[in-house]
Amino acid sequence: MTDNKKAFIFFGSAGSGKGTQVALLKDLLTEKDPTREILHYDAGAGFRELIEKEDTYVAGLVRKVMM
């Protein structure tokens, strides 16, 4: 049995279209194989949540980088 797992990593600045490209890729993969499990993690969303909800040293550092 061949394990056909692949990983895709999208890098780019905010607003560069990473989310759009990920959505298109997910749609294509799901269309080709509806049973395929797709794991998607949006690091930017995690960082945004951190800086909105936390008032910690680390959140402050992330805020400086992202703002």
C-alpha positions in Angstrom: 0.0 0.0 0.0 1.3 3.4 -0.9 0.9 6.2 1.6 0.1 9.2 -0.6 0.1 12.0 2.0 1.4 15.4 1.1 2.0 18.6 3.0 1.6 22.1 1.6 2.9 25.2 3.3 1.9 28.7 2.2 4.1 31.6 3.1 3.5 35.3 2.4 2.7 38.6 3.9 -0.8 39.5 5.2 -3.2 40.0 2.4 -1.1 38.2 -0.2 -3.8 35.6 -1.0 -2.6 32.6 1.1 -6.1 32.0 2.4 -7.6 32.2 -1.0 -5.1 29.7 -2.4 -5.6 27.3 0.5 -9.4 27.4 -0.1 -8.9 26.7 -3.8 -6.6 23.8 -3.0 -8.9 22.3 -0.4 -11.8 22.5 -2.9 -9.8 20.8 -5.6 -8.6 18.0 -3.3 -12.1 17.4 -1.9 -13.5 17.3 -5.4 -10.9 14.7 -6.5 -11.4 12.6 -3.3 -14.3 13.5 -1.0 -13.0 11.0 1.6 -9.6 12.7 1.9 -8.9 14.1 5.4 -7.6 17.6 5.1 -5.9 19.3 8.1 -5.6 23.1 7.9 -3.9 25.3 10.5 -3.9 29.1 10.1 -1.1 30.4 12.2 -2.1 34.0 11.5 -5.5 33.4 13.0 -3.8 32.0 16.1 -1.5 35.0 16.4 -4.5 37.4 15.9 -6.4 35.6 18.6 -3.4 35.8 21.0 -3.0 39.6 20.6 -6.7 40.2 20.9 -7.3 38.1 24.0 -4.1 38.2 25.9 -2.2 41.0 27.7 1.0 39.1 28.3 4.6 39.8 27.5 4.6 37.3 24.6 1.3 38.8 23.2 3.0 42.2 23.3 6.0 40.9 21.3 3.7 39.4 18.7 1.6 42.6 18.6 4.8 44.6 17.8 5.7 42.3 15.0 2.2 42.1 13.5 1.3 45.8 13.8 
